[in-house]
Amino acid sequence: MAPKPLIKVAAICGSLRKASYNGGLIRSAIELSKSIDGIKMDYVDISLLPLLNQDLEVDGKYPPAVEAFRQKILESDCFLFASPEYNYSVTAPLKNAIDWASREPSVWADKTAAIISAGGGFGGGRSQYHIRQTAVFLDLHIINKPEFFLNAFQQPSKFDSDGNLIDSESKEKLKDVLLSLKEFTLRLQQGMQFVKSNITPKPSIKVAAICGSLRKASYNGGLIRSAIELSKSIDGIKMDYVDISPLPLLNQDLEVDGKYPPAVEAFRQKMLEFDCFLFASPEYYYSVTATLKNAIDWASRAPNVLADKSAAIISASGGFGGGRSQYHLRQTAVFIDLHFINKPEFFLNAMEQPSKFDSDGNLIDSETKERLKDVLVSLKKFTLRLQQGN
Ligand SMILES: Cc1cc2nc3c(=O)[nH]c(=O)nc-3n(C[C@H](O)[C@H](O)[C@H](O)COP(=O)(O)O)c2cc1C
């Protein structure tokens, strides 16, 4: 067997202070990486980057510090972000660095990353969610597991007074993050080689199409019907509708002797048979519908039947086209270990006139159908990539 390629990791810290806990995590990660075969991790300093100002972009060139930084990002296979939480979000130094590297041509695209953090009570978790949200546009694939949050203020401290990580259990957890990042990076790189190869025929992908709205003339139902129709014109995809309306509302008291109610068992069994999922997710009050959340929660009960599979989200709703429900779904996906495609995103304002739907909720707009088809093609490729990279 050919030796596995060396994975180059850029380690980036969102805090600039000397005794930073997050800096301590990065130093520890670099030290730990030396004991992992096939990884080379380098610290990339973001403290010298100017604050992003598009006026600094002259004749398609960036300031020298930015050009040097972008080159380092370009040369890396993947990234380790240590992300402190400032006011429930990422720090300005980190966002600034992310934004500079995202300028044309983005040097993040289609690479992998892991996020770690040390902070207050929630260990920096809220900053991690914001990076994940940004990562969708950047087309970064962030590992789901293991997650790493560390409460830096709990006594006895896991850091010394210089911010060095001194707790051996945390070091073990940190090492597991690096191992997972290495494995996911190799998996996506190798999977991409398969997708691009001339090997034919490629395995066929089974997609479960799930709708978060129950009404007959649902726009999201219309998207699902359209997707199923469009899938017939794509080689190597078989898409089936999975009805989630018969599922009872989740109540753990319904779980008896390790068994679920019959409708739930049947649904879970079906989920197991699919390679990936297409969720049509309407937005109810800035989040997913209870109908969809209920189905996801049942599927996530042990053993989780969604784990390590891929998915795409589409939505039709009010002004923002269901975008906020998509973000909530992506957040849930971290725990249930679903890998969502980043691109293309698909949001549709269903209220806009002239309507893209008829009165039965059927999608009638040909341009929108093309965009929907692009989602399916991307889901197929990403699923093959994940499966074949193993
Ligand atoms: C402007 C500012 C806002 C902060 N907001 C939060 C917060 O929302 N949540 C949190 O857990 N800690 C918050 N903190 C505390 C940081 O977690 C703490 O300063 C931590 O040490 C920062 O990471 P570092 O040690 O790597 O610099 C905040 C700190 C600053 C300076």
The ligand as a Gaussian input file, in Angstrom:
#p B3LYP/6-31G(d) Opt

LIG

0 1
 C      -13.950000      41.378000      25.304000
 C      -14.066000      40.072000      26.067000
 C      -15.273000      39.381000      26.033000
 C      -15.404000      38.125000      26.667000
 N      -16.556000      37.393000      26.540000
 C      -16.609000      36.114000      26.979000
 C      -17.707000      35.260000      26.662000
 O      -18.659000      35.651000      25.998000
 N      -17.692000      33.975000      27.100000
 C      -16.633000      33.471000      27.813000
 O      -16.641000      32.284000      28.137000
 N      -15.587000      34.267000      28.142000
 C      -15.538000      35.551000      27.736000
 N      -14.443000      36.336000      28.012000
 C      -13.387000      35.798000      28.881000
 C      -12.419000      34.975000      28.109000
 O      -12.872000      33.650000      28.040000
 C      -11.061000      35.021000      28.785000
 O      -10.541000      36.330000      28.698000
 C      -10.070000      34.025000      28.221000
 O       -8.930000      34.004000      29.036000
 C       -9.715000      34.406000      26.789000
 O       -8.901000      33.450000      26.199000
 P       -7.297000      33.565000      26.252000
 O       -6.900000      33.097000      27.607000
 O       -6.849000      32.593000      25.203000
 O       -6.922000      34.979000      25.979000
 C      -14.304000      37.593000      27.409000
 C      -13.100000      38.322000      27.438000
 C      -12.973000      39.541000      26.775000
 C      -11.643000      40.265000      26.817000

